[in-house]
Amino acid sequence: MLWPGIKKIGKELNFKQTNSEAAGIVKNCFVKLYDGHNMKIMEIYTPQMDGDDKNAIIKKIESNNIKSYEWPANGIKIIFQEILRPYPVKKIKMIMEEIVNYFNIKYPSQKPQCQHCGQQDATDMYGINNFTLYTCNDCYRQTQRNIKNDNEEQDNKKGNYLMGFTGAILFSIPGILAAILFFIFFQTLAAASAVVYIILGIIGYKKFNGKISPIGAAVVISAGLIMVGLGTTIAYSANILYLLYNELGEIQLDTMLYFLKIPEIQRELGLNLLTAYLVSCIYFIIQLNVMLKDWKSRKSITILKEIK
């Protein structure tokens, strides 16, 4: 998502955008803006940069009490921390103009460089999924070929759904212990332990070479649903056993089975199962979305559109 502050600057400067970045040419520099976690980030790529240029930039940004910055090739990455409130948009724009004006005055006849090879001719802006790129025609064509090869490799990557399912089940087993501990010590919070099965299941699926695909995500979720039901039932029964042992000092199998048949106990178990599935389903939906994006994200390169 392109946040309002970044979008505002982009509109004023006629920038183009992906879903998460605004980018454009300001005089003879390529500038892109985007949001991070509790921060805004500005990258400025210049026609040329030497040691004196870096020192001049450092003075400009540190005079504005900015201490966090990095040096990508032929550029400066400035991080505007946002601890308690959003960083002022006007100040970001002011700092950008100071740096851009410096390079426009020092290198008036030069253009921004291709981010791959450094040449300054036949360049344009492109979007690779949600990231912006300033590149020349030759590097654009090479990037297209690389993306095509990456997508084909992802499509043809080997994996096994059955082995992945087995791994997801096996790795989820320790989650039963977590559920038992939750029942014994936290009682009403026990259902929250359901997310443990999903986390462990994803790890197990990958460890057992489960095929990376949307079907693979469904396999992980299926294994998780099985383990949520099984684990909650076992953990709840273990909790009943623990309570009976504390009360009676010893437990026989027929006593345990008798208590599990009591309607109130069965209703409570049913309620815990329902709660565990509700909690896990919310997390499943979140994880499914993440897995589909991470595991089956096809790259593409496109011409950027202007911010509306």
MOGIHU-V457180 format. One record per backbone hydrogen bond with DSSP energy under -1.0 kcal/mol. NH is the residue of the N-H (numbers start at 0). CO is the residue of the C=O. E is the energy in kcal/mol with one decimal. If there is no record, write none. Layout:
# MOGIHU-V457180
nh/co/e
NH/CO/E
NH/CO/E
This chain:
# MOGIHU-V457180
nh/co/e
6/2/-2.6
7/3/-2.5
8/4/-1.7
9/5/-2.5
10/6/-2.5
11/7/-2.0
12/8/-1.8
13/10/-1.1
14/9/-3.0
15/22/-3.4
16/304/-2.7
17/20/-2.3
21/32/-2.5
22/15/-2.9
23/30/-2.4
25/28/-2.6
28/25/-1.6
29/44/-2.5
30/23/-3.0
31/42/-2.4
32/21/-3.1
33/40/-2.2
35/38/-2.7
39/79/-2.1
40/33/-3.2
41/77/-2.4
42/31/-2.8
43/75/-2.5
44/29/-3.4
45/73/-1.9
53/49/-2.1
54/50/-2.2
55/51/-2.2
56/52/-2.3
57/53/-2.7
58/54/-2.0
59/55/-1.7
60/56/-2.7
61/57/-2.5
62/58/-1.5
64/61/-1.6
65/60/-1.7
69/76/-2.5
74/71/-1.7
75/43/-2.0
76/69/-2.6
77/41/-3.2
78/67/-2.4
79/39/-3.3
81/37/-3.1
91/87/-1.7
92/88/-2.4
93/89/-2.2
94/90/-2.4
95/91/-2.3
96/92/-2.4
97/93/-2.1
98/94/-2.1
99/95/-2.8
100/96/-2.6
101/97/-1.6
102/98/-1.8
103/99/-2.4
104/100/-2.2
105/101/-2.1
106/102/-2.7
109/106/-1.4
113/118/-2.7
114/133/-3.1
117/113/-1.2
123/134/-2.3
125/132/-2.9
126/301/-3.2
127/130/-3.2
128/299/-1.5
130/127/-2.1
132/125/-2.5
134/123/-2.4
136/121/-1.4
139/135/-2.2
140/136/-2.2
141/137/-2.0
142/138/-2.5
143/139/-2.3
144/140/-2.0
145/141/-2.4
146/142/-2.6
147/143/-2.3
148/144/-2.3
149/145/-2.6
150/146/-2.5
151/147/-2.1
152/148/-2.4
153/149/-2.3
154/150/-2.3
155/151/-1.9
159/208/-2.0
163/159/-2.1
164/160/-2.6
165/161/-2.4
166/162/-2.6
167/163/-2.4
168/164/-2.2
169/165/-2.7
170/166/-2.6
174/171/-1.8
175/172/-2.3
177/173/-1.4
178/174/-2.4
179/175/-2.5
180/176/-2.4
181/177/-2.3
182/178/-2.5
183/179/-2.5
184/180/-2.6
185/181/-2.6
186/181/-1.2
188/185/-1.2
189/186/-2.1
191/188/-1.6
192/189/-2.0
193/190/-1.9
194/191/-1.3
195/192/-1.6
198/194/-2.1
199/195/-2.7
200/196/-2.3
201/197/-2.3
202/198/-1.7
203/199/-2.7
204/200/-2.7
205/201/-2.0
206/202/-2.4
207/203/-2.0
208/205/-1.7
209/204/-2.7
216/212/-1.8
217/213/-1.8
218/214/-2.2
219/215/-2.2
220/216/-2.0
221/217/-2.4
222/218/-2.4
223/219/-2.2
224/220/-2.5
225/221/-2.1
226/222/-2.3
227/223/-2.4
228/224/-1.9
229/225/-2.6
230/226/-2.9
231/227/-2.2
232/228/-1.9
233/229/-2.5
234/230/-2.8
235/231/-2.5
236/232/-2.3
237/233/-2.5
238/234/-1.9
239/235/-2.1
240/236/-2.4
241/237/-2.3
242/238/-2.4
243/239/-2.7
244/240/-2.4
245/241/-2.0
246/242/-1.5
247/243/-3.5
248/244/-2.3
255/251/-2.1
256/252/-2.6
257/253/-1.9
258/254/-2.1
259/255/-1.9
261/258/-1.2
265/261/-2.4
266/262/-2.7
267/263/-2.2
268/264/-2.5
269/265/-2.5
270/266/-2.5
271/267/-2.4
272/268/-2.5
273/269/-2.6
274/270/-2.7
275/271/-2.7
276/272/-2.5
277/273/-2.3
278/274/-2.8
279/275/-2.7
280/276/-2.7
281/277/-1.8
282/278/-1.7
283/279/-3.3
284/280/-2.4
285/281/-1.7
286/282/-3.0
287/283/-3.2
288/284/-2.0
289/285/-2.0
290/286/-3.3
291/287/-2.6
292/288/-1.7
293/289/-2.9
294/290/-3.4
295/291/-1.2
301/126/-2.4
306/14/-2.1
